[in-house]
Amino acid sequence: MRRLPIALTMLALAAGLVISPSLTGASPAQRTAPSTSKCGLALGSITAGGDHAVFRVDASNPPVVAKKATPDVYADGSARLSSRWNVVETATGSDRQGTVVLGSGLYNHRYSVTADGALEPGSLTRIGGGWDRFTYFESSTYWYNLTAIRNDQYGLRNDGVLFRWSVGEAGYWRATGSATGFAAVKAMALISKTSSYDMFLANTRDGGLYTVRIPVTSPLKPVFTKIRSTTWQGFESIVAGRCLDDSTVFVGIDKDNKSAYAYVMSHAAGTATTIYGMGQLPHTWADPVYLRWAPESWNDPLFGG
């Protein structure tokens, strides 16, 4: 699943993000991107007021951001963390599904939005408690030939321990390992899903930028690979999506300064990885939770490293 079927283009492409990196040349600040291929990122958030927002990010120079929001999906201030959200477009609107931390509880949430933007409440199913200590959560569902091979969930606790669970067909969660060594990590974003591993992009408090490759085998043994050594400590959130050429588009969000910046990164190769700075995004980036909007999980391949 290294290539995205053109007929089943990602939701994010429909959102209008167009970035096409040349992967050789001058320094990142000097490089410019040709306009022949596309990247997909529909950046989402949950606001302090409980709205569910989607930002269409166009990587023009300067970048352009268009925002739509579904109001009052959650109670004010209740949302703490979120996985990526899957969206299925229907004849009457869209169906949405994701996993969200509300207070100390983790929930699977499904709801619909009509064509005119009205919220149609669905189901909010509690998975478990104790999530007030977690700083990151993400889902990784890998499909092959329209069959779900695995459905893994990752949670990073505030003491630097990463946990993984496998979800079976009946919806039961089974712990499949944990690993220490993540205390320096500020933010993470999933950039690859394969039959044998998941890969995350992560920045650290001392300014480093790394890939974290996690084999699906047990015990859980993450492999950190340095991409850059300095200057990446400012981001409290990273949201990433896939380009058609297996490069990665990502947005780093600095919540302290309420700013966000877009980048395109070549297929991850350690310090040889090329990163293009696409510029600062307009808008005030002050929401407590950021996430990625994605199409149905069977049509959401990621292969950034």
N, C-alpha and C positions, 0 to 999 in steps of 0.2 A: 504494500500500500504506500508506495513512495510517490505516487502521482495522484493528484486530485482530479477526478473525472470532471471535464469541463461542463458537461450537461448537468452536473450536480454541484455547482459552484457554491462555496461557503456563503452563509448568511452575511458574513462580514464583507465579502466582495460586493454584495448588493448594497451594503451600507456605504460603499464608495471609496474605500481606502485603496489608493493606487501608488505603489512605490516600486521602483525597479532598479536594484543596485547593480553597478558594475563592481566586481569583486577584486579588482586590482587597481593600482594607481597611487595617487598622492595620499597625504594624511587625511584622516576622517573629516577634518574641518574643511578641506579643500575639495573633497570628492563631490561630484554631482551624480544624480541618478537618472539614467535614461528612462524612457516611458514605454517600454515594450512588454514587461510582465507585471503581474499584480500580486499584492500581498493582501491578506484578509485579517482585519481586526475590528470587531464591533466592541468597543469599550463600554462597560457598564458600571453602574454604581448603585448603592442603596444610600439614600440621603438620610440626614439626621431626622427629617420629618417622615421617614418611612416610604418615600417614593422609590420606584424602581426605574432607573434611567438608562438610556442607551445613547451613546455618543457616536455619530458617524464622523470618522476622522479622515479627512482628505489630506494627503501629504503633499500639498502644494507648498510654495515658498512665499510667505510663511504658511504653515499648516492651517487648515480650516476645520472647525468643529461645529457640527450641527447636533442639537440635543432634542430628544423626545423623552417624556417621562410618563409612567403610569402612577398616578398619585395614590398615597395611602394604602400601599400594599401591606405595610407593617405598622405597628404602633410606633410613635415617635421614640427614637433612641434605643429601640430594642435590638436591632441587628448589629452583630459584632463581626461575623465572618461569613463568607459565601464561597461555594464552589463555582465553577463555570455553570452557566445556565443554557440548557438546550431549548431551541425554539422550533416549533413545527407550524408553518404557515397553513391556514385552512381557508375555506371559501368564505368564512364569516369573520376571520380575524387571525388569531394565533394562539397556540397552546404552549405553555412554558413549564419547565421543570428544572429544579435545582435543589441543592442542599444548603441549608443556611443555619447559622448559630444565632439563636435569639436568647439573650440573657446567658444562662448556663446550659441551655438545651440545644441539641442538634436535631434538626428536622428535615425531612424530605417534603418539599413543597411543590404542588402543582396548581396552576391556575390558568385562566384564559383571559384574553383581551379581545373585545369585539373590534370590527373594522373601524368604528368611530372612536376607539380608545377607551371604552368603558370596561372596568374590571369585573370579571365574573369569578367570584371566589371558588376555589376548588378544594383540595385536600391538603392539610398540614399535619403530617404524621411524625410524631416524636420518635427519635431513634435512641437517644440516651442523654444523660446529664454529665456534669463535670467539665463542660467545655469552656467555662469562664477562664481557665488557665491556658487556653490555646491561642496562638497568635497567627496561625495559618491553617487553611484547610483546602484540599483539592481532590477532585475525582479524576480517575484515569480509566476509561473504558476502551478496551482494544477489541476491534472486530476484524474478522477475516472471512471473505466470501459471505457477507451478511450474517455471520454467526458471531455472537459475543464470546470471545475466548477468555477474557478476564475482566473483572470490574474491581479495581483497587481504589482504596480511599487512603489519603495521607493527612495526618495532623501533626503540626509542630507545636510542642508545648513550650511554655515560657522558661523552662529550665534547660532548653537546648536538646530535648529528646524528640526524635521524629518517630512517629508510629505509623504502621500500615495495617489495614484491614482488607480482607477479601470478602466481597458480597456475592452470595450464591443466588441461584435462580429464584429461590423462595424469598429472597430479601434479607436473609440472616447474615449478620456480620461475624467474621472469624478473624481474630488477631493473627497476623502473619509476620510479626517481627517489630523490633524497635531498634533505634541506633542513637547513641550519643554523638556529640561533636558538632552540634548545630547552634551552640550558644552565641556565636558571632554573627549568625545570619539575621539580616533585617527583613528581607523580602524574598519571595520565591515565585516562580511562574513555570508551569509545565510547558515544555517545548517539544518533547518527543514521546510517542507511545508506540512500542513495538511488541512483538510476541515475547521478547526476552528481557526487555528493560523499559523503564521510564527515565526521562531526563528532565531536569529542572534547570532554569537559570536563576542564580541567586547572587545577591550583593551582600557584603559584610560590613560590619561597623568600622573596620579599619580601611575601607575604601575599595576592597577587592571585588572583582566580578568573576564568578565561577559557573561552570556547569557541574551538576550533581547527577551522576548516572547511578540508577538504582536497579540492579538485576531483580527479576521477579522471583528468583530462587530464595530459599531460606537457608541460613539466617540472613537478615537484612544487612547488606554491606554496601553502603554508599561509597562512590568514588568521586572525590572532588578534583576538578581540573581547572587550573587558573586560566582565565582569559585576559584579565587586566589586574594590575596591582593596586592602583590608586584611583581616586576621584569619584567612586561610585557609591559612597556612603550616604548620600543625601536622600535616597529614595526609601520611603516607608512602604510603598506598594509597587509591584511590577505586574503588568498585564501583557501577555504575549500571544501572537497568532502566527499562522504559517503563510509563507509566500509560495507561489507555484513552483519555484526553483529550489525548494528545500532550504531557503534562507528563512530568517525569523524577523518579524516586525514586533517591536515591543515599545511600550510606553512606561517610563519611570515617573512616579508621582511623588513629589516632595510635599508632604502634608504640612510641614512647618512653614514653608513659604507659599503654600497653596498654588504650586506650579507643576507643570507636567511637560515632558520632553519625549519626542518620538525618535526611534532609532531603527535601523535595519542591520541585522547581523548575518553574516554568511553562515553556511553550515558549520557548526561548532567544530573547531580544530585547535583547542588550546590557545596559546598565545599567538598563533598564526591566524586566528579568527579576525575577519575584517568587520568593523563596526562603523556605520554611517550615522552621523548626527543629522537628523532631519529638521531639527528646530524646536522651539518652544511652542506648545499648543496654547491657543487662546482659551479663555474661560478661567474661572476661579475654581481650583481643585481642592475643595475642602470637605468632601464627603467622607464619612467614616469607613465605608466599605467599597472596594473596587473589585471588578470581576470581568470575565470574558463572556460575551454572548456567542453561542455556537449553534450550528445546525444540529439535527438529530445525531446522536452519538455514533451511529454506524457510518455517517458521512462526515466525520470530523477527524481525519488523519492529521497527525502532527509528526514532522520528521525534521526537526531543526538541529539534531546532533546525534 
